[in-house]
Amino acid sequence: MFKYNVKLAIRSMRRNPIMTALMVAAIAVGIGVSMTTLTMYYLMSSNPIPEKSEVLFAITLDSWDPLRPFDEDYPERAPHQLTYHDAERLLALGAGKRQTAMFESSLIIEPLEKDALPFEAGARVTTSDFFAMFNVPFMYGSAWDKSTDTGTERVVVLARSLNERLFGGEDSVGNRLTMNGNEFQVAGVIDTWEPTPRFYDPINGAFQEVNDMFIPYSLTRAMEMPSNGSDWGWKSEEINSFDQWLNSESAWIQYFVELDSARDRNEYVAHLDAYVSEQKRLGRFERPMNNSIFNVTEWMEYHEIIATDTKVMVGLSFMFLLVCLLSTIALLLTKFVGKKSEISLRRALGASRRVIFNQQIVEVAVIGFTGGVIGLVLAVAGLEGIKLLYESPPGLARLDWVMTFAAICIAILSGVLAGLYPAWRVCQIPPASQLKAQ
């Protein structure tokens, strides 16, 4: 019966191509607009590492000005980053299962080809635990040895894109390249990895691309690596050298720790309290004790990654879809009432109201499906436009299977909802009055 109703629906749609096109277009435009904003909201609010989001924690310590809070709008908050001195000490203490300190920098790469010009590439300066903590996939090789975190060995892990640029995508483990006048050895090459949002560093851009390479945190002092990210300071200090900057109260290091249980979490908070108490005795941390740890979900909420205007846009887009559905209802009423003679004849031949109603619902479902497919094309075009307009990374504006399935379901449901009243209305027409008129 369903197949028969589908055939009738297609035949009815062909009979009135202009009206059908208008209804399909109304649903398609509504779906295209609403799915573009909904997809952006879905990707921005998605859990970038669901398998470990409850065991990874960002650390904050309140080493700020004793006379005023770090954020006057949220006075209870500590700086989102640590000083280099504090990060170095926490790494040395190593109280968690794994821990990593990191910041963004850049290096000048001297290409292997003699006629090629040097170019700048972004680098994440971090520790070896970074890769295991955040489940970074490798194509070739692996992270550097943990012993490298305390030495000055110059090794590098390349992102897939940079490896393709330098080595044509081949296994480059063991190869050497020159950066900032220093020779580095390739320890590994990571596979495509685009966590969205970039939860481990939302401070410097939650929707930025992953860095081109990763180098050991221990090279910070040895190579005087500058930070390309946020650098916050409150104290008037004389900084005339790199070492003075490292020893200053400037906060520019992101710090994460991995803890397996609630007990480990409580113990780590106590560990932070003990560390800050020690620093207080040395004349630092003059503000009240205010140490916090945030899991991945809490950290993204803390930074309000989903902007309020994004939520408003989703609401407005679905209101626009509602307007499109109201237009569709008007068109369906016109179409179905125009078929009252045909429906009255079928009723006179024995077709029940239920059968007639079901046939009309199948027809609007087919219209909704068709509009949904075209709406998907419009949504893809809209997302591509967002990519070009905002230069967003590949992971931010994409239509995955979840959103594709959701779009089709919303389109069919929208068509059915739009068709309920027109279908019910046409079933209430007395067949006798129409047959007499004929």
C-alpha positions in Angstrom: 0.0 0.0 0.0 2.9 2.4 0.8 4.5 1.9 -2.6 1.1 2.5 -4.3 0.7 5.7 -2.3 4.2 6.8 -3.3 3.3 6.2 -7.0 0.1 8.3 -6.6 2.1 11.0 -4.8 4.6 11.2 -7.7 1.8 11.3 -10.2 0.0 14.1 -8.3 3.2 16.1 -8.0 3.8 15.8 -11.8 0.3 16.9 -12.5 1.0 20.3 -10.8 4.7 20.9 -11.4 4.7 24.6 -10.6 2.9 24.3 -7.3 5.0 21.3 -6.4 8.2 23.2 -7.2 7.1 26.1 -5.0 6.4 23.7 -2.1 9.7 21.9 -2.5 11.5 25.2 -2.8 9.9 26.5 0.4 11.0 23.5 2.4 14.4 23.3 0.7 15.2 27.0 1.6 14.0 26.5 5.2 16.0 23.3 5.6 19.1 24.9 4.0 19.1 27.9 6.3 18.2 26.0 9.5 20.7 23.1 8.9 23.5 25.5 8.2 23.1 27.2 11.6 22.2 24.0 13.4 25.3 22.2 12.0 27.6 25.1 13.2 26.0 24.9 16.7 26.3 21.1 16.7 30.0 21.1 15.8 30.8 23.9 18.2 29.1 22.2 21.1 30.2 18.6 20.3 32.5 16.8 22.7 35.9 16.7 20.9 37.3 13.8 22.9 34.3 11.9 24.5 36.4 8.9 25.4 38.6 11.0 27.8 36.7 14.2 28.5 36.1 13.2 32.1 39.7 12.4 32.9 41.5 15.4 31.3 41.7 18.6 33.3 42.9 22.1 32.7 44.7 23.8 35.6 44.3 27.3 36.9 46.3 29.0 39.7 45.5 32.5 41.0 48.9 34.2 40.9 47.3 37.5 39.9 47.4 41.0 41.3 46.4 41.0 45.0 44.6 44.3 44.5 42.3 43.3 41.7 41.0 40.1 40.1 42.1 38.7 36.8 38.6 39.2 35.3 36.5 41.9 36.9 33.3 40.5 35.3 34.0 37.1 37.0 36.1 38.0 40.1 36.1 34.4 41.2 38.2 33.3 38.2 41.9 32.8 38.2 44.1 33.4 35.1 43.4 30.8 32.4 47.1 30.1 32.0 50.1 29.6 34.3 53.5 31.3 34.5 56.5 29.5 33.1 57.9 29.0 36.6 54.8 27.4 37.9 54.4 25.1 34.9 58.0 24.0 35.2 57.6 23.2 38.9 54.4 21.2 38.4 56.0 19.2 35.6 58.9 18.4 37.9 56.6 17.3 40.7 54.6 15.1 38.3 51.7 14.4 40.6 49.2 13.3 37.9 49.1 10.2 35.8 50.2 12.3 32.9 50.7 16.1 32.6 51.6 18.5 29.8 52.5 22.1 29.6 52.3 23.9 26.2 52.2 27.1 24.2 52.1 28.2 20.6 55.3 29.3 18.8 56.7 29.2 15.3 59.9 28.4 13.5 61.5 29.2 10.2 62.0 26.1 8.1 64.8 25.8 5.5 63.4 23.6 2.7 65.5 20.7 1.5 65.4 22.0 -2.1 68.1 24.5 -2.7 66.0 26.8 -4.8 63.0 26.9 -2.4 62.5 29.8 0.0 62.4 29.4 3.8 59.0 29.6 5.3 57.4 30.0 8.7 55.4 27.1 10.3 53.4 27.1 13.5 54.6 24.9 16.3 53.1 23.6 19.6 55.8 23.5 22.2 54.8 20.7 24.6 55.8 17.5 26.4 55.7 13.9 25.2 52.6 13.2 27.3 50.6 15.5 25.0 50.2 12.8 22.4 49.0 10.0 24.8 46.8 12.3 26.8 44.9 13.6 23.8 44.9 10.4 21.7 46.8 11.9 18.8 47.0 9.3 16.0 50.3 8.6 14.2 51.0 7.7 10.6 54.7 7.1 11.1 56.9 6.9 14.2 55.8 8.1 17.6 56.2 10.8 20.1 59.7 11.5 21.4 61.0 9.6 24.4 60.0 10.9 27.9 63.7 11.5 28.6 63.8 14.2 26.0 61.5 16.3 28.1 64.4 16.9 30.5 67.1 17.4 27.9 67.9 19.5 24.9 67.6 16.9 22.1 66.2 18.6 19.0 63.4 16.3 17.7 60.1 17.2 16.0 56.8 15.6 15.3 55.3 16.7 12.1 51.6 17.2 11.2 50.5 15.3 8.1 50.2 18.4 6.0 53.7 19.6 6.7 55.1 16.2 6.1 53.5 16.2 2.7 55.0 19.6 1.9 58.5 18.7 3.0 58.8 15.0 2.2 56.0 14.3 -0.2 54.0 12.3 2.3 56.6 9.6 2.7 57.8 8.1 6.0 60.1 10.8 7.1 61.0 9.3 10.6 64.8 9.7 11.1 65.1 12.4 8.5 66.6 15.8 9.4 65.5 19.3 8.7 66.8 22.7 9.7 64.7 25.2 11.6 65.8 28.5 13.1 69.4 27.4 12.2 69.1 24.2 14.3 69.0 20.7 12.9 66.0 18.7 14.1 65.3 14.9 13.6 61.8 13.8 12.8 60.5 11.4 15.5 57.0 10.9 14.1 54.3 12.1 11.8 50.7 12.4 13.1 47.7 11.4 11.0 44.8 13.8 10.3 43.7 15.2 13.7 41.3 18.0 13.9 39.6 18.1 17.3 36.7 20.5 17.1 36.6 22.6 19.2 40.3 22.8 19.9 39.7 22.0 23.6 43.3 21.9 24.7 43.8 25.6 23.7 40.6 27.5 23.4 42.3 30.6 24.7 44.2 31.2 21.5 41.3 30.1 19.3 38.9 27.2 19.8 38.4 26.8 16.1 42.0 27.2 14.8 43.8 24.5 12.9 46.2 22.1 14.7 49.7 23.3 14.5 52.1 22.3 11.8 54.5 20.6 14.2 55.3 19.7 17.8 58.6 20.2 19.5 59.8 19.5 23.1 58.9 21.9 25.9 62.4 21.5 27.2 63.8 23.5 24.2 61.9 26.7 25.4 64.9 28.0 27.4 67.6 26.5 25.2 66.3 28.0 22.0 64.6 31.0 23.5 61.3 30.0 21.9 58.9 33.0 21.8 55.1 32.6 22.5 52.7 33.4 19.7 49.7 33.1 22.0 48.2 35.2 24.8 50.6 36.6 27.4 49.1 38.2 30.4 51.0 40.2 33.1 50.0 42.4 36.0 53.2 43.2 37.7 55.7 46.0 36.8 58.8 44.0 36.2 62.1 44.7 34.5 62.3 42.3 31.6 65.4 42.8 29.5 66.3 39.2 28.7 64.6 35.9 27.8 65.4 34.4 31.2 63.8 37.4 33.0 60.6 36.8 31.0 60.6 33.1 31.9 61.0 34.0 35.6 58.4 36.8 35.5 54.8 36.7 36.7 53.5 36.7 33.1 50.9 33.9 32.5 51.2 32.3 29.1 51.4 28.5 29.6 48.5 26.1 29.2 48.6 23.1 31.5 46.6 19.9 31.5 46.7 16.8 33.7 45.2 13.4 33.3 43.5 11.9 36.4 41.6 8.6 36.4 39.2 8.9 39.3 37.5 11.3 41.6 39.9 10.3 44.3 42.8 11.2 42.1 41.1 14.5 41.3 40.8 15.4 45.0 44.4 14.4 45.7 45.6 16.6 42.9 43.6 19.6 44.1 45.3 19.0 47.5 48.6 18.8 45.7 47.9 22.2 44.1 46.9 23.7 47.4 50.2 22.5 49.0 52.2 23.9 46.1 50.5 27.3 46.3 50.9 27.3 50.1 54.7 26.8 49.6 54.8 29.7 47.1 52.9 31.9 49.5 55.6 31.4 52.0 58.1 32.7 49.4 56.0 35.9 48.9 54.0 34.9 45.8 50.3 34.1 45.3 49.1 37.0 47.5 45.5 36.5 46.6 43.3 34.0 48.6 43.7 30.4 47.7 41.9 29.9 44.4 43.1 26.8 42.5 40.8 25.0 40.1 40.7 22.1 37.7 38.2 21.7 34.8 37.5 18.7 32.7 37.1 19.1 29.0 33.4 19.9 29.0 33.7 22.3 32.0 36.7 24.0 30.3 34.7 24.7 27.1 31.7 26.0 29.1 34.2 28.1 31.1 35.4 29.8 27.9 31.8 30.2 26.5 32.9 28.5 23.2 29.3 28.6 22.0 28.5 32.3 21.7 25.1 33.6 22.6 24.6 34.9 19.1 25.1 31.4 17.6 22.1 30.2 19.7 20.1 33.1 18.6 20.9 32.4 15.0 19.7 28.8 15.4 16.4 30.0 16.9 15.9 32.6 14.1 16.7 30.0 11.4 14.0 27.6 12.7 11.5 30.5 12.9 12.3 31.1 9.2 11.7 27.3 8.6 8.3 27.8 10.3 7.5 30.7 8.0 8.4 28.4 5.0 6.1 25.7 6.4 3.2 28.2 6.7 3.7 29.0 3.1 3.7 25.3 2.3 0.4 24.8 4.2 -1.3 27.5 2.2 -0.1 25.9 -1.1 -1.2 22.4 0.1 -4.6 23.7 1.0 -5.0 25.1 -2.5 -3.7 21.9 -4.1 -5.7 19.4 -2.0 -9.0 21.4 -2.2 -8.4 21.5 -6.0 -8.5 17.6 -5.9 -11.9 17.5 -4.1 -13.7 16.1 -7.1 -11.2 13.2 -7.5 -11.3 12.5 -3.8 -15.1 12.5 -3.7 -15.2 10.0 -6.5 -12.8 7.7 -4.7 -14.8 8.1 -1.5 -18.0 7.1 -3.5 -16.2 4.0 -4.8 -15.4 2.8 -1.3 -12.2 4.5 -0.2 -12.3 5.5 3.5 -11.3 8.8 5.0 -8.3 7.1 6.5 -7.0 5.8 3.2 -7.4 9.3 1.6 -5.7 10.9 4.5 -2.8 8.5 4.4 -2.3 9.1 0.7 -2.1 12.9 1.2 0.3 12.4 4.1 2.6 10.2 1.9 2.5 12.9 -0.8 3.6 15.6 1.6 6.2 13.3 3.0 7.6 12.8 -0.5 7.6 16.6 -1.0 9.4 17.0 2.3 12.0 14.4 1.4 12.6 16.1 -2.0 12.9 19.5 -0.3 15.3 18.0 2.3 17.6 16.6 -0.3 17.8 20.0 -2.1 18.0 21.7 1.3 21.1 19.6 2.1 22.8 21.0 -1.1 21.9 24.5 0.1 23.3 23.7 3.5 26.6 22.5 2.1 26.8 25.6 0.0 26.1 27.7 3.1 28.8 25.9 5.1 31.3 26.4 2.3 30.4 30.1 2.3 31.1 30.2 6.0 34.5 28.6 5.5 35.5 31.2 2.9 34.1 34.1 4.9 35.6 33.3 8.2 38.6 31.1 7.0 37.5 28.4 9.4 39.4 25.1 9.8 38.2 22.0 8.0 36.6 20.5 11.1 34.3 23.4 11.9 32.0 23.7 8.8 31.2 20.2 7.6 28.0 18.2 7.2 28.5 14.8 8.7 26.1 11.8 8.5 24.4 12.8 11.8 23.4 16.2 10.4 22.6 14.7 7.0 20.2 12.2 8.7 18.8 14.9 10.9 18.1 17.2 7.9 16.2 14.5 6.0 14.2 13.6 9.1 13.4 17.3 9.9 12.4 17.9 6.2 10.0 14.9 6.1 8.6 15.8 9.6 8.1 19.4 8.4 6.3 18.2 5.3 4.1 15.9 7.3 3.3 18.6 9.8 2.5 21.1 7.1 0.2 18.5 5.4 -1.8 17.4 8.5 -4.4 20.2 8.4 -4.8 20.3 4.6 -5.1 16.5 4.5 -7.7 16.5 7.3 -9.6 19.4 5.7 -10.0 17.7 2.3 -11.2 14.5 4.0 -14.1 16.4 5.6 -15.6 17.4 2.2 -18.9 15.5 1.7 -18.5 13.5 -1.5 -22.2 13.7 -2.3 -22.1 17.5 -2.8 -19.2 17.2 -5.2 -20.7 14.4 -7.2 -24.0 16.3 -7.6 -22.0 19.3 -8.9 -20.3 17.1 -11.5 
